[in-house]
């Protein structure tokens, strides 16, 4: 493991130890965030699967109604019946926060409160198959909008999970081991310097004793 390019001093080692504690605390918080994001992401994916299956069945039924309508009505009559809509549906876009991720909240907004306004035609010259098709499509819209909301939320949360995972791995496999290796290196250098200092002091002491009292001759 590469070590940091720092001066091997006690002050620097103390500073690195504090940074190591902070890095470990941040690593734990990010792991907890990643785990909670994964839990909520799995719940969203399961809801997305359930709702998608429901929407696909509803779309299939809606398509069947339109096929039946086209079988009993001419294309010109069918097209003219659907030309002028009495009701317009919009989407109100909001947001909510899930573990620091802003995910969208979509809701359908209709400009006409009248339920019968979903039919853009009179009933005298159209078939009941077309009524069923329009009605089923109208009932399908909230589920379609909800499905779009969930799929976008899954996309945003997946991106946040990936970013958090990279940060966790960076701290776990790069930053924390580098801090630990650098602290160990500084500790070894300080011990080496201490031994060298003691050795020099002992040599100086012996030289002073020899000079002052001829210690080495008396020892012989």
C-alpha positions as CSV (number, residue, x, y, z in Angstrom):
1,X,0.0,0.0,0.0
2,X,1.3,3.4,-1.0
3,X,1.9,5.8,1.9
4,X,1.3,9.6,1.9
5,X,4.0,12.0,1.2
6,X,4.2,13.6,4.6
7,X,6.9,14.5,7.2
8,X,7.3,11.7,9.7
9,X,6.7,13.8,12.8
10,X,4.6,13.2,15.9
11,X,2.4,16.2,15.1
12,X,1.7,14.7,11.6
13,X,1.0,11.3,13.1
14,X,-1.5,12.8,15.5
15,X,-3.2,14.7,12.6
16,X,-3.4,11.5,10.5
17,X,-4.9,9.5,13.4
18,X,-7.7,12.1,13.7
19,X,-8.3,11.9,10.0
20,X,-8.3,8.1,10.2
21,X,-11.0,8.3,12.9
22,X,-13.1,10.6,10.7
23,X,-12.6,8.4,7.6
24,X,-13.8,5.3,9.5
25,X,-16.8,7.2,10.8
26,X,-17.6,8.4,7.3
27,X,-17.2,4.9,6.0
28,X,-19.7,3.5,8.5
29,X,-22.2,6.2,7.7
30,X,-21.9,5.7,3.9
31,X,-22.3,1.9,4.4
32,X,-25.4,2.4,6.4
33,X,-26.7,4.8,3.7
34,X,-25.9,2.3,1.0
35,X,-27.7,-0.5,2.8
36,X,-30.8,1.6,3.4
37,X,-30.8,2.8,-0.2
38,X,-30.6,-0.8,-1.4
39,X,-33.5,-1.8,0.8
40,X,-35.7,1.0,-0.4
41,X,-34.5,0.4,-4.0
42,X,-35.5,-3.3,-3.8
43,X,-38.9,-2.3,-2.5
44,X,-39.3,0.2,-5.5
45,X,-38.2,-2.5,-8.0
46,X,-40.7,-4.9,-6.6
47,X,-43.5,-2.3,-6.8
48,X,-42.3,-1.4,-10.3
49,X,-42.6,-5.0,-11.4
50,X,-46.1,-5.4,-10.0
51,X,-47.3,-2.2,-11.5
52,X,-45.7,-2.9,-14.9
53,X,-47.4,-6.2,-15.1
54,X,-50.7,-4.6,-14.2
55,X,-50.2,-1.8,-16.8
56,X,-49.3,-4.3,-19.5
57,X,-52.5,-6.2,-18.9
58,X,-54.5,-3.0,-18.9
59,X,-52.9,-1.9,-22.1
60,X,-53.6,-5.2,-23.7
61,X,-57.3,-4.9,-22.7
62,X,-57.4,-1.3,-23.9
63,X,-55.9,-2.3,-27.2
64,X,-58.5,-5.1,-27.6
65,X,-61.3,-2.6,-27.0
66,X,-59.9,-0.3,-29.8
67,X,-59.6,-3.3,-32.1
68,X,-63.2,-4.2,-31.5
69,X,-64.2,-0.6,-32.1
70,X,-62.3,-0.4,-35.3
71,X,-64.0,-3.6,-36.4
72,X,-67.5,-2.1,-36.2
73,X,-66.7,1.5,-37.1
74,X,-65.1,2.8,-40.2
75,X,-61.6,4.4,-39.9
76,X,-62.9,7.8,-40.8
77,X,-65.7,7.6,-38.2
78,X,-63.3,6.4,-35.6
79,X,-60.7,9.1,-36.3
80,X,-63.3,11.9,-36.4
81,X,-64.8,10.7,-33.1
82,X,-61.5,11.1,-31.4
83,X,-60.4,14.3,-33.0
84,X,-61.8,16.9,-30.5
85,X,-61.1,16.1,-26.9
86,X,-63.3,17.7,-24.2
87,X,-60.9,16.9,-21.4
88,X,-57.2,17.6,-21.1
89,X,-55.1,15.8,-18.6
90,X,-51.8,17.2,-17.4
91,X,-49.1,16.0,-15.0
92,X,-48.3,17.8,-11.7
93,X,-44.7,17.3,-10.9
94,X,-43.4,17.4,-7.4
95,X,-40.5,15.7,-5.5
96,X,-39.7,13.9,-2.2
97,X,-36.4,13.1,-0.6
98,X,-35.4,9.5,0.0
99,X,-32.0,9.2,1.7
100,X,-30.8,12.6,0.2
101,X,-32.1,11.6,-3.2
102,X,-34.7,13.8,-4.7
103,X,-37.2,11.6,-6.5
104,X,-40.2,12.8,-8.6
105,X,-43.8,12.6,-7.5
106,X,-46.2,12.7,-10.5
107,X,-49.9,13.1,-10.3
108,X,-52.6,13.4,-13.0
109,X,-54.5,16.7,-13.2
110,X,-57.7,17.0,-15.2
111,X,-59.0,20.3,-16.4
112,X,-62.6,19.2,-16.4
113,X,-64.3,17.7,-13.3
114,X,-67.1,16.2,-15.4
115,X,-66.6,12.4,-15.7
116,X,-68.5,12.3,-19.0
117,X,-65.9,14.7,-20.6
118,X,-63.6,11.8,-21.2
119,X,-65.7,11.0,-24.2
120,X,-64.8,13.4,-27.0
121,X,-67.9,12.5,-29.1
122,X,-71.7,12.0,-28.9
123,X,-73.1,8.5,-28.3
124,X,-75.5,8.5,-31.2
125,X,-73.1,7.5,-34.0
126,X,-70.5,5.5,-32.1
127,X,-70.3,2.0,-30.7
128,X,-70.1,0.9,-27.1
129,X,-66.8,-0.8,-28.0
130,X,-65.3,2.7,-28.5
131,X,-66.8,3.8,-25.1
132,X,-65.1,0.8,-23.4
133,X,-61.8,1.7,-25.1
134,X,-61.9,5.3,-24.1
135,X,-63.0,4.4,-20.5
136,X,-60.2,1.8,-20.1
137,X,-57.6,4.2,-21.4
138,X,-58.8,6.9,-19.0
139,X,-58.6,4.4,-16.1
140,X,-55.1,3.4,-17.2
141,X,-53.6,6.9,-17.1
142,X,-53.0,7.1,-13.3
143,X,-51.2,3.8,-13.4
144,X,-49.1,4.9,-16.4
145,X,-48.1,8.1,-14.6
146,X,-47.3,6.2,-11.4
147,X,-45.2,3.7,-13.3
148,X,-43.2,6.6,-14.9
149,X,-42.7,8.0,-11.4
150,X,-41.4,4.7,-10.0
151,X,-39.2,4.0,-12.9
152,X,-37.5,7.4,-12.7
153,X,-37.1,7.0,-9.0
154,X,-35.4,3.7,-9.5
155,X,-33.1,5.2,-12.0
156,X,-32.1,8.1,-9.7
157,X,-31.7,5.8,-6.7
158,X,-29.6,3.3,-8.7
159,X,-27.2,6.1,-9.7
160,X,-27.0,7.3,-6.0
161,X,-26.3,3.7,-4.9
162,X,-23.5,3.4,-7.4
163,X,-22.0,6.7,-6.3
164,X,-22.2,5.7,-2.6
165,X,-20.8,2.3,-3.4
166,X,-17.7,3.9,-5.1
167,X,-17.2,6.1,-2.1
168,X,-17.5,3.2,0.3
169,X,-15.0,1.2,-1.7
170,X,-12.6,4.1,-2.0
171,X,-12.6,4.6,1.8
172,X,-12.4,0.9,2.6
173,X,-9.8,-0.2,0.1
174,X,-7.8,3.0,-0.6
175,X,-8.0,5.9,1.9
176,X,-8.3,4.0,5.2
177,X,-5.4,1.5,4.4
178,X,-3.3,4.4,3.2
179,X,-3.9,6.3,6.5
180,X,-3.0,3.2,8.5
181,X,0.1,2.4,6.4
182,X,1.3,6.0,6.7
183,X,0.7,6.1,10.5
184,X,2.6,2.8,10.8
185,X,5.4,4.2,8.7
186,X,5.7,7.3,10.8
187,X,5.6,5.3,14.0
188,X,8.5,3.1,12.7
189,X,10.5,6.2,11.7
190,X,10.0,7.8,15.1
191,X,11.1,4.6,16.9
192,X,14.1,4.4,14.6
193,X,15.0,8.1,15.3
194,X,14.5,7.5,19.1
195,X,16.9,4.5,18.9
196,X,19.4,6.5,16.9
197,X,19.2,9.4,19.4
198,X,19.7,7.1,22.4
199,X,22.7,5.5,20.7
200,X,24.2,8.9,20.0
201,X,23.6,10.0,23.6
202,X,25.2,6.9,25.0
203,X,28.2,7.4,22.7
204,X,28.5,11.1,23.7
205,X,28.2,10.1,27.4
206,X,31.0,7.5,27.0
207,X,33.2,10.1,25.3
208,X,32.6,12.6,28.0
209,X,33.3,10.1,30.8
210,X,36.5,9.0,29.0
211,X,37.6,12.5,28.6
212,X,36.8,13.6,32.1
213,X,37.8,10.6,34.2
214,X,39.7,8.3,31.8
215,X,36.7,5.9,32.3
216,X,37.8,3.5,29.6
217,X,41.3,3.0,31.2
218,X,39.9,2.4,34.6
219,X,37.5,-0.1,33.1
220,X,40.5,-2.0,31.5
